[in-house]
């Protein structure tokens, strides 16, 4: 179930997913995910790999960007579940 408010889709908390599930569902490599989020540099794929696998956690600003770029499917809460 998706609720639309002010032309934005709102996903109930049980429909949020982790970053790794989002990546796999979209068929993205770690590099392509980094590109989508806007991470640049030589180790961008390594950064997204670590975030996806839970060995590192993105900072607050990156969490906001991830939520925006995934259209609310990946939320900051998903990094704490």
C-alpha positions as CSV (number, residue, x, y, z in Angstrom):
1,X,0.0,0.0,0.0
2,X,1.3,3.4,-1.0
3,X,-0.3,6.6,0.3
4,X,0.1,9.8,-1.7
5,X,0.2,13.1,0.1
6,X,0.9,16.4,-1.7
7,X,2.0,14.5,-4.8
8,X,4.6,12.4,-2.8
9,X,4.4,8.7,-2.2
10,X,4.5,7.9,1.5
11,X,5.5,4.3,2.2
12,X,4.3,2.8,5.5
13,X,7.2,1.9,7.9
14,X,6.9,-1.8,7.1
15,X,7.5,-1.2,3.4
16,X,10.9,0.6,3.9
17,X,13.9,-1.4,2.8
18,X,17.6,-1.4,3.5
19,X,20.1,0.0,1.0
20,X,21.3,-3.4,0.0
21,X,17.8,-4.6,-0.9
22,X,17.2,-1.4,-2.8
23,X,20.4,-2.0,-4.8
24,X,19.6,-5.6,-5.6
25,X,16.0,-4.9,-6.5
26,X,17.1,-2.1,-8.9
27,X,19.9,-4.3,-10.4
28,X,22.6,-1.7,-9.5
29,X,26.2,-2.4,-8.9
30,X,27.8,-0.7,-5.9
31,X,29.4,1.8,-8.3
32,X,26.0,2.6,-10.0
33,X,24.5,3.0,-6.6
34,X,27.2,5.4,-5.6
35,X,26.6,7.4,-8.8
36,X,22.8,7.5,-8.1
37,X,23.4,8.8,-4.6
38,X,26.1,11.2,-5.7
39,X,29.2,9.8,-4.0
40,X,32.4,10.7,-6.0
41,X,36.0,9.7,-5.7
42,X,38.1,6.6,-6.1
43,X,36.5,4.6,-3.4
44,X,32.8,5.4,-4.0
45,X,31.9,1.8,-4.7
46,X,33.7,0.7,-1.5
47,X,31.7,3.3,0.5
48,X,28.4,2.1,-0.8
49,X,29.4,-1.5,-0.2
50,X,30.2,-0.8,3.4
51,X,26.9,1.0,3.9
52,X,25.0,-1.8,2.3
53,X,26.7,-4.5,4.3
54,X,26.4,-2.6,7.6
55,X,30.1,-2.3,8.4
56,X,29.8,1.5,8.1
57,X,26.9,3.9,8.5
58,X,26.3,7.0,6.4
59,X,26.3,10.4,8.2
60,X,23.1,12.3,8.7
61,X,23.5,14.4,5.5
62,X,24.1,11.2,3.4
63,X,21.0,9.6,5.0
64,X,18.9,12.5,3.8
65,X,20.3,12.2,0.3
66,X,19.7,8.4,0.3
67,X,16.1,8.9,1.3
68,X,15.6,11.5,-1.4
69,X,17.3,9.5,-4.2
70,X,15.5,6.3,-3.3
71,X,12.2,8.2,-3.2
72,X,11.7,7.4,0.5
73,X,12.2,3.6,0.1
74,X,15.4,3.7,2.1
75,X,15.1,5.7,5.3
76,X,17.6,6.6,8.1
77,X,15.7,4.1,10.3
78,X,16.7,1.2,8.0
79,X,20.3,1.7,9.0
80,X,19.4,1.0,12.6
81,X,17.1,-2.0,12.1
